[in-house]
């Protein structure tokens, strides 16, 4: 059984200047499905790792994995292996989500499966 409805997999490399905007846009989602954030730091050499570790200590639904630089595909595969969500979405470290992203995606999924809208 999955622990979360959605896993946000965030692969990152040297993104200390953009990661906070992305993370804030995820945790401020106006949706009811449960979600987790799985960070995979792909060998950052700046302060990205420290920022991620801070998020892990502040939020119970955030986890982090650190690896030597292997590229985005390897980082995403690591995130998939760690994800505990029914659905997975990928985020780049310079992305920013609209506040309704998760709600809209969840509603579209529910409508497609059942023909009913989720409220």
C-alpha positions as CSV (number, residue, x, y, z in Angstrom):
1,X,0.0,0.0,0.0
2,X,1.3,3.4,-0.9
3,X,2.0,5.9,1.9
4,X,1.1,9.0,-0.2
5,X,-1.2,9.9,-3.1
6,X,1.5,11.8,-4.9
7,X,5.4,11.8,-4.9
8,X,7.1,15.0,-6.1
9,X,10.5,13.8,-7.3
10,X,12.9,16.8,-7.3
11,X,16.3,16.2,-9.0
12,X,18.8,18.9,-8.4
13,X,22.3,20.0,-9.0
14,X,23.8,23.2,-7.6
15,X,20.4,24.9,-7.3
16,X,20.6,26.7,-4.0
17,X,19.4,29.9,-5.7
18,X,16.2,28.4,-7.2
19,X,15.3,25.5,-5.0
20,X,13.4,27.5,-2.3
21,X,11.0,28.9,-4.9
22,X,10.2,25.4,-6.1
23,X,9.9,23.9,-2.7
24,X,7.6,26.7,-1.5
25,X,5.3,26.2,-4.5
26,X,5.0,22.5,-3.7
27,X,4.3,22.8,0.1
28,X,1.7,25.6,-0.6
29,X,-0.4,23.4,-2.8
30,X,-4.2,23.9,-2.2
31,X,-5.1,20.3,-2.6
32,X,-6.3,17.5,-0.4
33,X,-4.3,14.5,-1.7
34,X,-1.4,13.5,0.5
35,X,2.0,14.1,-1.0
36,X,5.7,13.7,-0.3
37,X,8.8,15.5,-1.7
38,X,11.7,13.3,-2.6
39,X,14.9,15.2,-3.3
40,X,17.8,13.7,-5.1
41,X,20.9,15.8,-5.0
42,X,23.1,14.8,-7.9
43,X,26.4,15.8,-6.5
44,X,25.9,19.5,-5.8
45,X,29.0,21.4,-4.8
46,X,27.2,24.5,-3.5
47,X,24.9,24.8,-0.5
48,X,22.0,22.9,-2.1
49,X,22.6,19.9,0.2
50,X,22.4,22.0,3.4
51,X,19.1,23.5,2.2
52,X,17.6,20.1,1.4
53,X,18.7,18.8,4.8
54,X,17.0,21.7,6.4
55,X,13.7,20.9,4.6
56,X,14.0,17.2,5.8
57,X,14.2,18.3,9.4
58,X,11.2,20.6,9.1
59,X,8.8,18.5,7.2
60,X,7.9,14.8,7.9
61,X,6.9,14.2,4.2
62,X,10.3,15.2,2.8
63,X,13.1,12.8,2.2
64,X,16.5,13.3,0.6
65,X,19.1,11.2,-1.2
66,X,22.6,12.3,-2.1
67,X,24.7,10.7,-4.9
68,X,27.8,11.6,-6.9
69,X,27.0,13.4,-10.1
70,X,25.5,10.8,-12.5
71,X,23.1,13.0,-14.5
72,X,19.4,13.6,-14.5
73,X,18.3,10.1,-15.6
74,X,20.1,8.4,-12.8
75,X,18.8,11.0,-10.3
76,X,15.2,10.4,-11.5
77,X,15.6,6.7,-11.3
78,X,16.8,7.0,-7.7
79,X,13.8,9.1,-6.9
80,X,11.4,6.6,-8.4
81,X,13.0,3.8,-6.3
82,X,12.4,5.9,-3.2
83,X,8.9,7.2,-4.0
84,X,6.0,6.0,-1.8
85,X,3.2,7.7,-3.8
86,X,0.6,6.2,-6.0
87,X,1.4,8.8,-8.6
88,X,4.7,10.4,-9.4
89,X,5.5,13.8,-10.8
90,X,9.0,15.1,-11.6
91,X,10.1,18.6,-10.8
92,X,13.2,20.4,-12.0
93,X,15.0,22.5,-9.5
94,X,14.0,25.8,-11.3
95,X,10.3,24.9,-11.7
96,X,7.5,26.6,-9.9
97,X,4.0,25.1,-9.5
98,X,0.8,27.1,-9.6
99,X,-1.1,26.7,-6.3
100,X,-3.8,24.6,-7.9
101,X,-1.5,22.2,-9.8
102,X,-2.0,19.2,-7.5
103,X,-5.7,19.8,-7.2
104,X,-6.1,20.1,-11.0
105,X,-4.0,17.0,-11.7
106,X,-5.7,15.0,-9.0
107,X,-9.2,16.0,-10.3
108,X,-8.2,15.2,-13.9
109,X,-7.0,11.8,-12.8
110,X,-10.2,11.1,-10.7
111,X,-12.4,12.2,-13.6
112,X,-10.7,10.0,-16.1
113,X,-10.9,6.9,-13.8
114,X,-14.4,7.3,-12.5
115,X,-16.2,10.0,-14.5
116,X,-16.8,11.9,-11.3
117,X,-15.2,15.2,-10.1
118,X,-13.1,15.2,-6.9
119,X,-14.0,18.1,-4.6
